[in-house]
């Protein structure tokens, strides 16, 4: 309340002498005052006018939150309102990291009225230009001169001239005294020296590269020295998920973002229709809950004009033999990679991985992975194979995740059908075996019966034609026994006759 009261007095006094003026320190911060009568549905717009008298958006607020999609790039990450004071009628703007180029007349539009404030920036200019680069990528630090003969170029750290970044003279690079931390990471545009271009390209930016660099250029006729501020933005990103067979939830986020408030996240569906957009480092796609769909999130870093894309594709299978395929781009660079893994019950089980030099397959899946480097498939068809198989392809500016969701766990009805099928197959097999046994048995009996009849007939014929032996003859002359004799004797009745 004290601050609001002083601001109101300041504005009243300023109306007497025209546009109020505030003075800020170079590289410091300043509060540009603006007050209004507190009301509902507050709309706040801070703007300036460029040389063409066109309105440039500095900061906007409405519908209860900051709206920075139209904010001018120069102000990204450097402006903020006192959000807890808006309900008290305070629409003042805080501007950080003041630059000489920030000097202008700032207009505050709120509650159908406009308030203007003139900003001036004082202080020693330590550098002539500032550039932004993204960590782990390349950046060009600008420096120009009037072309001439006998060009000498020295790139050093402004606060320590003995720390040599890059040197050029006598028509070639001279790197024998180059600081170790810059070895192999610097180069000049040699073909552009005749055009007065002494810019330095710095590769694979590291956090420690953020500094003020001195560019000294001398020719036979003149020399000059520029100081350039290099800012290194950290922009790490990822896409994550929580997935089961009922609901899919995706999250896209950037971590270690520097400076803050420089990231926007956009979500798109399979038809490239924008789902929604967030002006923060983390965003969830709450509507991404449908199977067999594709989604994409795009992260944009405003200062380094960098974008990163995360793509997600899901295919679900309930039963049957499924081929899970993973491809590796043959034109990918050394930092690209692809890996296939199973995610089940909150754990990850590696299946295969590949980079530009090798393909590695887990021992568990070695006999089941078919294919070669660049494209391989894993075939799945058992209940133990159920889970989410993730094919994750990464490059420096994107990640593509293709999910094959397998659910081979049989239902009760499926189990009953499989049981009936097994019984049917078993019974058919038993009947077949029985029929084959009968066929073999009767075939065997028929074959042996035919052989037996022919043999008996031949034996009879042989016995009938063979001459009798002496023993046989003698046996034929053996006298009959009493019973035999009595059979030939006359009956008693005949004797009486």
RAUR-V736065 format. One record per backbone hydrogen bond with DSSP energy under -0.5 kcal/mol. CO is the residue of the C=O (numbers start at 0). NH is the residue of the N-H. E is the energy in kcal/mol with one decimal. If there is no record, write none. Layout:
co | nh | e
CO | NH | E
CO | NH | E
//
This chain:
co | nh | e
0 | 4 | -2.6
1 | 5 | -2.3
2 | 6 | -2.3
3 | 7 | -2.1
4 | 8 | -2.0
5 | 9 | -2.5
6 | 10 | -2.3
7 | 11 | -2.3
8 | 12 | -2.5
9 | 13 | -1.9
10 | 14 | -1.5
11 | 15 | -0.6
12 | 15 | -0.8
12 | 16 | -0.8
13 | 17 | -0.6
19 | 117 | -3.3
21 | 119 | -2.3
23 | 121 | -3.1
24 | 27 | -2.5
27 | 97 | -2.4
29 | 31 | -0.6
29 | 94 | -2.8
30 | 32 | -0.7
31 | 92 | -2.3
33 | 90 | -2.7
35 | 37 | -0.6
42 | 110 | -0.6
43 | 60 | -2.6
44 | 108 | -3.1
45 | 57 | -2.8
45 | 58 | -1.7
46 | 106 | -3.0
47 | 55 | -3.1
49 | 52 | -2.1
53 | 49 | -2.2
55 | 47 | -2.0
56 | 71 | -2.7
58 | 45 | -3.3
59 | 66 | -2.7
60 | 43 | -3.1
61 | 64 | -1.3
64 | 61 | -2.0
67 | 70 | -1.3
71 | 74 | -1.9
72 | 75 | -1.2
74 | 77 | -2.3
74 | 78 | -0.6
77 | 95 | -2.7
79 | 93 | -2.9
80 | 82 | -1.4
81 | 84 | -2.3
81 | 85 | -0.6
82 | 85 | -0.8
84 | 87 | -1.1
84 | 89 | -1.9
85 | 88 | -2.1
88 | 35 | -1.9
88 | 90 | -0.7
91 | 81 | -0.7
92 | 31 | -3.7
92 | 94 | -0.5
93 | 79 | -1.3
94 | 29 | -2.0
97 | 26 | -2.8
98 | 101 | -1.7
99 | 102 | -1.4
103 | 105 | -0.6
103 | 118 | -2.8
105 | 116 | -2.5
106 | 46 | -2.2
106 | 108 | -0.6
107 | 109 | -0.6
107 | 114 | -2.1
108 | 44 | -2.2
109 | 112 | -1.1
112 | 109 | -2.4
114 | 107 | -3.7
115 | 19 | -0.7
116 | 105 | -3.5
116 | 118 | -0.5
117 | 21 | -3.0
118 | 103 | -0.9
119 | 23 | -2.9
121 | 25 | -2.9
123 | 125 | -0.8
128 | 228 | -2.9
130 | 230 | -3.0
132 | 232 | -3.6
133 | 136 | -2.1
136 | 204 | -3.1
138 | 140 | -0.5
138 | 201 | -2.9
139 | 141 | -0.7
140 | 199 | -2.3
142 | 197 | -2.4
144 | 146 | -0.6
148 | 219 | -2.0
151 | 217 | -2.4
152 | 167 | -2.4
153 | 155 | -0.6
153 | 215 | -2.8
154 | 164 | -2.8
154 | 165 | -1.8
155 | 157 | -0.5
155 | 213 | -3.1
156 | 159 | -1.7
159 | 156 | -0.8
159 | 162 | -2.2
161 | 163 | -1.2
162 | 156 | -1.5
163 | 178 | -2.9
165 | 154 | -3.3
166 | 173 | -2.7
167 | 152 | -2.8
168 | 171 | -1.4
171 | 168 | -2.1
174 | 177 | -1.3
178 | 181 | -1.9
179 | 182 | -1.3
181 | 184 | -2.1
184 | 202 | -2.9
186 | 200 | -2.9
187 | 189 | -1.4
188 | 191 | -2.2
189 | 192 | -1.1
191 | 194 | -1.2
191 | 196 | -1.9
192 | 195 | -1.9
195 | 144 | -1.9
195 | 197 | -0.7
198 | 188 | -0.7
199 | 140 | -3.3
199 | 201 | -0.6
200 | 186 | -1.2
200 | 202 | -0.5
201 | 138 | -2.2
204 | 135 | -3.2
205 | 208 | -1.8
206 | 209 | -1.3
210 | 212 | -0.6
210 | 229 | -3.0
211 | 157 | -2.6
212 | 214 | -0.5
212 | 227 | -2.9
213 | 155 | -2.2
213 | 215 | -0.6
214 | 216 | -0.5
214 | 225 | -2.3
215 | 153 | -2.6
216 | 223 | -2.4
217 | 151 | -2.3
221 | 218 | -3.3
223 | 216 | -2.6
225 | 214 | -3.2
226 | 127 | -3.0
226 | 128 | -1.1
227 | 212 | -3.4
227 | 229 | -0.6
228 | 130 | -3.0
228 | 230 | -0.6
229 | 210 | -0.9
230 | 132 | -2.5
230 | 232 | -0.6
232 | 134 | -2.9
232 | 234 | -0.6
233 | 257 | -1.5
235 | 254 | -1.9
237 | 252 | -2.4
239 | 250 | -2.7
241 | 248 | -2.3
246 | 243 | -1.8
248 | 241 | -2.4
249 | 284 | -2.5
250 | 239 | -3.5
251 | 282 | -2.5
252 | 237 | -2.1
254 | 235 | -1.7
260 | 76 | -0.6
261 | 301 | -2.5
263 | 299 | -2.5
264 | 277 | -2.8
265 | 297 | -2.5
266 | 274 | -3.1
266 | 275 | -0.6
267 | 295 | -2.2
268 | 271 | -2.0
271 | 273 | -0.5
272 | 268 | -1.9
275 | 266 | -2.4
277 | 264 | -3.0
277 | 279 | -0.7
280 | 253 | -3.3
282 | 251 | -3.0
283 | 285 | -1.1
284 | 249 | -0.8
284 | 287 | -1.3
286 | 288 | -2.0
292 | 313 | -1.8
294 | 311 | -2.8
295 | 267 | -2.9
296 | 309 | -2.8
297 | 265 | -2.3
298 | 307 | -2.2
299 | 263 | -1.8
299 | 301 | -0.6
300 | 304 | -0.7
300 | 305 | -1.5
305 | 300 | -3.0
307 | 298 | -3.0
308 | 398 | -2.1
309 | 296 | -2.7
310 | 400 | -2.7
311 | 294 | -2.5
312 | 402 | -3.8
314 | 404 | -3.2
316 | 406 | -1.8
319 | 321 | -0.5
321 | 323 | -0.6
321 | 379 | -2.9
322 | 324 | -0.7
323 | 377 | -2.4
325 | 375 | -1.9
328 | 331 | -1.5
332 | 335 | -1.9
335 | 355 | -0.5
336 | 393 | -3.1
337 | 353 | -3.1
338 | 391 | -3.0
339 | 350 | -2.5
339 | 351 | -2.1
340 | 389 | -3.2
341 | 343 | -0.6
341 | 348 | -3.1
342 | 387 | -1.8
343 | 346 | -1.7
346 | 343 | -2.1
347 | 349 | -0.5
348 | 341 | -3.0
350 | 361 | -3.0
351 | 339 | -3.5
352 | 359 | -3.2
353 | 337 | -2.6
357 | 354 | -2.0
359 | 352 | -2.5
361 | 364 | -0.9
361 | 365 | -0.5
362 | 365 | -0.8
364 | 367 | -1.2
364 | 368 | -1.2
367 | 369 | -0.6
367 | 378 | -1.3
369 | 376 | -3.3
371 | 374 | -1.7
373 | 327 | -2.5
374 | 371 | -2.2
375 | 325 | -2.5
376 | 369 | -2.7
377 | 323 | -3.1
379 | 321 | -3.1
381 | 384 | -1.4
382 | 385 | -1.5
386 | 388 | -0.6
386 | 405 | -3.2
387 | 342 | -3.0
387 | 389 | -0.6
388 | 390 | -0.6
388 | 403 | -2.5
389 | 340 | -2.0
389 | 391 | -0.7
390 | 392 | -0.6
390 | 401 | -2.4
391 | 338 | -2.0
391 | 393 | -0.5
392 | 399 | -2.7
393 | 336 | -2.0
396 | 308 | -2.0
397 | 394 | -2.7
398 | 310 | -2.8
399 | 392 | -2.9
399 | 401 | -0.6
400 | 312 | -2.3
400 | 402 | -0.6
401 | 390 | -2.6
401 | 403 | -0.5
402 | 314 | -2.5
402 | 404 | -0.7
403 | 388 | -2.5
403 | 405 | -0.7
404 | 316 | -3.2
405 | 386 | -2.3
407 | 409 | -0.5
410 | 414 | -2.7
411 | 415 | -2.4
412 | 416 | -2.4
413 | 417 | -2.8
414 | 418 | -2.2
415 | 419 | -2.7
416 | 420 | -2.5
417 | 421 | -2.2
418 | 422 | -2.6
419 | 423 | -2.6
420 | 424 | -2.4
421 | 425 | -2.6
422 | 426 | -2.9
423 | 427 | -2.3
424 | 428 | -2.0
425 | 429 | -2.2
426 | 430 | -2.7
427 | 431 | -2.3
428 | 432 | -2.4
429 | 433 | -2.5
430 | 434 | -2.6
431 | 435 | -2.3
432 | 436 | -2.1
433 | 437 | -2.4
434 | 438 | -2.4
435 | 439 | -2.3
436 | 440 | -2.4
437 | 441 | -2.6
438 | 442 | -2.0
439 | 443 | -2.1
440 | 444 | -2.5
441 | 445 | -2.5
442 | 446 | -1.9
443 | 447 | -2.2
444 | 448 | -2.4
445 | 449 | -1.8
446 | 450 | -1.4
447 | 451 | -1.8
448 | 452 | -1.9
449 | 453 | -1.4
450 | 454 | -1.4
451 | 455 | -1.9
452 | 456 | -1.8
453 | 457 | -1.6
454 | 458 | -1.7
455 | 459 | -1.8
456 | 460 | -2.0
457 | 461 | -1.8
458 | 462 | -2.0
459 | 463 | -2.2
460 | 464 | -1.4
461 | 465 | -0.8
468 | 472 | -2.0
469 | 473 | -2.7
470 | 474 | -2.1
471 | 475 | -1.2
472 | 475 | -0.5
472 | 476 | -0.9
473 | 476 | -1.0
474 | 477 | -0.7
480 | 484 | -3.1
481 | 485 | -3.1
482 | 486 | -1.0
483 | 487 | -0.7
484 | 487 | -1.7
484 | 488 | -1.3
490 | 493 | -1.2
490 | 494 | -1.1
491 | 495 | -1.4
492 | 496 | -0.6
493 | 496 | -0.6
//
